[in-house]
Structure formats: structure tokens, C-alpha cells
Amino acid sequence: MKNSKLSKLFEKRWFNILLSVVIAFIVWAIVAFNVSPETTRHITDIPVNLNVPTAAFHSLGLEIVDEGEFTVTVEVSGERNVIGSLTKDDITVTPTFTAVNQAGTYKLKLVATKNNSLKVYNIISIAPESITLDFDIAATKKLTVEPSIEGLDVADGFLVGSITATPQEITIRGPESELAKISRASAFVTLNGDPLTATTVVTSDIVLIGESGEIQPTDNLVLSSDTADITIPVYKKGILNLEIGFINEPDGFDTSTLDYVMSNSSIPVAAAEATIDNLSDKIVGYVDLADFEIGKTYTFELELPSGIVNLDNIATVTVTFPKEGLATRSIKVDDIRFDNLPSNYDIEILTDTINNVTLIGPSDRIDNMLSGSVIAVIDINEINIDKGEFSVPVRFVIPSDSTVWVSGKYSALISVQPK
């Protein structure tokens, strides 16, 4: 019964065709892998490697102009199982650069090499056999990176400071002929148009631009940086109040009674919002009352803390004390006392009177100052005492008036003996 079915199957045409194909494949496989294992194959789309650091043209200061992308087809031969597994990554194709000795155009022969020497096969041919390349003198060019902002807006009461790029400058290396086409480097930033209230940093690609404004390709160029961080400083506006301080103030002296005129008592500034919201008065300098002169004008350099912008660029502030209302008077002081007197020393004041002590104060008050109105004080804690006689500094106290003070520096003679 089985033989009858099989014989009927052989009578069918489609079965005989299928059987013939199977038998033919088996015969081919036997011949291919046993009788004739060698074969050939074409591997396509193999890229030509132009980046050969050891190529002699580099030592001549030359660069390839407009490298482009080149691909070739390589014909190989070998055992079928080896050839069948090869890919374009198994072969490297490079030009022969030995003919390149100066700038110009060269037709260079291509050479193919195996990337894996353990795979046994032969390289028969390369198509095309050569490529044409242009060479030019290698050069460098430095350009400032120019920020370009679109859609920039700030909220009311704010302003934009000086926009900067980091890096501020880039170095470009490449063929001299291509560098000559480049006139500037720019970093374009497009904002969404929302008003800014804080400093913003945006990263942008650096674009090379020609003299006519056209964007230049960078395929054959090496940039020290391809991107730049564009800083858009946004400051809040405010007013900074200015004032002066005093040193060597007498005990109990009220400096608020001094009238003076400042060239600028306040200036417009800008800074980060939090800084402006917490501004405190700025002391531009100190007036030494010990060296005070009526009518003198003091000049102070105006130095603002980092982060605060001086919108009017005011560099100095002058302070003048008018002559009107103030007067001077010289008196002698014979009331000399000690402060912080130690118990382990016998200290004696040898100076009976300090002469020509200059008083400064309101005209209507200074005339009432008498010799007994002023006390000279020697503070022992402020001097190094030892055995012997010493000239030591004194300070003055005017208990009866907080608007009058002593100008100048004075001393007294004391004697010190340990107990």
C-alpha cells in the first residue's frame, strides 16, 4: 500500500521538480564545500580612511581640503566559509600619500589591508583604484566668539548686562585657503521671548561665518571648542545710599551734629534681585577727626562689592565740611588722668599741662569752652609699661558738650616704677 502511494507521488510533476531542486542543492553543496571550497566575493561600501596620522604630508604642514566621503568595492577570494563571513569592517582602505610633497591636487592610489590577520583570504582588487584629493598649507586662526541673541526681553525694573561667551576665543586649525574664507565666529541663541528676571546661561553651537554672512562648513577644520556657554546677566535696578564713617571720635561725641556735603549721597545700581532687595548703606570712606580741618574736601574711591553694577560709573565721591558754622580754638589742658591704672606699679604724671590743644566745634559752642572743660586721659591698657620715664599718647574727653572735639595728636610724660 505504501509502495503504491509512493509510486503515485512520483507520477506527479510538481514532486519531480521539487525533488530535482533538492538533489541539485545537495550536489552543489558537496562540490562547493568539498570539491571546490575556494570562491570570490565583492564587499561594497567600504569607506576610505583619510585620517592617517603618520602620513608624511602632515610633517610638511599640509591639510586635506574638502575631504568628503569616499567608498569603494573590494574583491576578495578564499575559502567559502571565511569569505562569507567578511564585512566592510574587516578591511581598511587608505590612500598612498607618498606622492604628496606640496600644496596641490593629487590622484592617489588606494591600498586595502586586512584588519584581522587570523582570517585567511586574499584581496584581489579595489574599485575605484584611486581617488583625487586637494592639499593646502595647514594654518591656525583665532577668533572672538560673538554671542547673538534673538527673543531677548527683560521684566520691568530689570536690565541686561554685558553678554559674554565662554570660551571668549577659539582657535581654528585647517587648510589656509578655507581659513581665509572665515571672518568671524558666532554663537546663536534663540529665547522663547518670556521676560527674564535672573541671569541665564545657554549652551550654543559655534558657527563660522564668511565676509558676506554665509555660514562656512567645518568638515575640514578643527575647532578648539565646538560650543560656547552664553551668559546673559540680568540685574534688578535699585538705589544705593552712600555715607561716610569717622575714626578717632572722642568719647561721647555725636558725629550726627557734623554737617557735610557729599558729591553723591546715592547712586543707581543694578545687581541680582536678592542683592537689591537686601541693600544696605555703603560707607565710602572714613574721616579721621584727629586730623580734621575745617573746609577740607576729602576724596574717596568708590568700590562696590562684586556683583553690584555702578550704572553711572561714578569712580570717586568727595565730602566737604563747610567752614560756615564751625570754628577752632586753642586751649591748654591741665586736667590729666589715668585710666585702667595697674595696682602693681607706681605711675606718676610728669606733665603738668598740655598746651595748644586744638578744639573744633560749632561757633556758638566753642567760645564757651574753658581749660577745665576738657580732660586728658592716659589709658594704661593701650601702652606697654616698664620701669622708667615714657612719653605716652593721650585722648580727650569733653563731658559738657558732645558737639566739640579735639583735633590733633598729643602726648604726656609719665614715670613708672614697679611696687
Secondary structure, DSSP 8 states (H G I E B T S, - for coil): -HHHHHHHHHTSHHHHHHHHHHHHHHHHHHIIIII--EEEEEEEEEEB----TT-HHHHTTEEEES----EEEEEEEEEHHHHTT--GGGEEEEE--TT--SSEEEEEEEEEEES-TTS--EEEEEESSEEEEEEEEEEEEEEEEEEEEES--B-TTEEE---EEESSEEEEEEEHHHHTT--EEEEEEE-----B-S-EEEEEEEEEE-TTS-B---TT-EES-SEEEEEE-EEEEEEEEEEEEEES--BT--GGG---EES-SEEEEEE-HHHHHT---EEEEEEEGGG--TT-EEEEE----TT-EETT---EEEEE--STTEEEEEEEE--EEEES--TTEEEEE----EEEEEEEEEHHHHTT--GGG-EEEEEGGGS---SEEEEEEEEEE-TT-SS-EEES-EEEEEEEEE-
